[in-house]
Amino acid sequence: MDLTQQVQDVIDKIRPYLQRDGGDVALDHVEPDGRVYLRVLGACVGCGAIDYTYKEGVEALLIDEVPGVKEVIVLE
């Protein structure tokens, strides 16, 4: 399984938790160097807690579960 599919699988696992609070996330693309670009949707757009949610939550989970992921960059 390629890196992009592994990242998508993890995002699909956490998506219900974000949707529960009115937000969502979509995978934009994954760079070969391990940088993952995500687009935030719904209530996540403009949310003051976005940096914490994605850096401490989503990024930590992706780095832990997908070998090769180095960083998550949030696009709004």
Residue pairs with C-beta under 8 A, 6 or more apart in sequence:
1 9
3 30
3 32
3 34
3 66
3 68
3 69
4 27
4 29
4 30
6 65
6 66
7 27
7 30
7 36
7 62
7 66
7 69
8 27
10 61
10 62
10 65
10 66
11 25
11 27
11 38
11 58
14 25
14 57
14 58
14 61
15 24
15 25
18 24
18 25
18 42
18 44
19 42
21 43
22 42
22 43
23 40
23 41
23 42
23 43
23 44
23 45
23 47
24 40
24 41
24 42
24 44
25 38
25 39
25 40
25 41
25 44
25 58
26 38
26 39
26 41
27 36
27 37
27 38
27 39
28 37
28 38
28 39
28 75
29 37
30 36
30 37
30 69
31 37
33 70
34 68
34 69
34 70
34 71
35 70
35 71
35 72
35 73
36 59
36 62
36 69
36 71
36 72
36 73
37 72
37 73
37 75
38 54
38 58
38 72
38 73
38 74
38 75
39 74
39 75
39 76
40 47
40 50
40 54
40 74
40 75
40 76
44 50
44 53
45 76
46 76
47 53
50 74
50 76
51 74
54 72
54 74
55 72
58 72
59 71
59 72
62 69
62 72
63 69
63 70
